[in-house]
Amino acid sequence: MYALARALLFKLDPETAHHVTLRALAAAHSVGATRLLNPDLPDDPVQAMGLTFPNPVGLAAGLDKNAAFVESLSHLGFGSVCSACRRRTR
């Protein structure tokens, strides 16, 4: 499955691949499939800056620029998911 998805995504330009991947993640999350993907990871807590994270693998800001997929991404086993939100001004 991974080989097929990779082959298809690598044929697209990077922005389109990024958009398609996040939309597929959102669709999987909407039907509860991301909970099935949630890996059973051993406890390996990490403390940094007074915070405790469940594991040392975090997803940095940039993948989800508008913080629209934080919940979906958090089901993939990351110890932290950081997204930079744009402020809306009127």
Secondary structure as the mmCIF struct_conf table of DSSP 4:
data_model
#
loop_
_struct_conf.conf_type_id
_struct_conf.id
_struct_conf.beg_label_comp_id
_struct_conf.beg_label_asym_id
_struct_conf.beg_label_seq_id
_struct_conf.end_label_comp_id
_struct_conf.end_label_asym_id
_struct_conf.end_label_seq_id
HELX_RH_AL_P HELX_RH_AL_P1 TYR A 2 LEU A 9
TURN_TY1_P TURN_TY1_P1 PHE A 10 LYS A 11
BEND BEND1 LEU A 12 LEU A 12
HELX_RH_AL_P HELX_RH_AL_P2 PRO A 14 SER A 30
TURN_TY1_P TURN_TY1_P2 VAL A 31 GLY A 32
HELX_RH_AL_P HELX_RH_AL_P3 ALA A 33 LEU A 37
HELX_LH_PP_P HELX_LH_PP_P1 LEU A 41 ASP A 43
STRN STRN1 VAL A 46 ALA A 48
TURN_TY1_P TURN_TY1_P3 MET A 49 GLY A 50
STRN STRN2 LEU A 51 PHE A 53
BEND BEND2 PRO A 54 PRO A 56
STRN STRN3 GLY A 58 LEU A 59
TURN_TY1_P TURN_TY1_P4 ALA A 61 ASN A 66
BEND BEND3 ALA A 67 PHE A 69
HELX_RH_AL_P HELX_RH_AL_P4 VAL A 70 SER A 74
TURN_TY1_P TURN_TY1_P5 HIS A 75 GLY A 77
BEND BEND4 GLY A 79 GLY A 79
STRN STRN4 SER A 80 VAL A 81
HELX_LH_PP_P HELX_LH_PP_P2 ALA A 84 ARG A 88
#
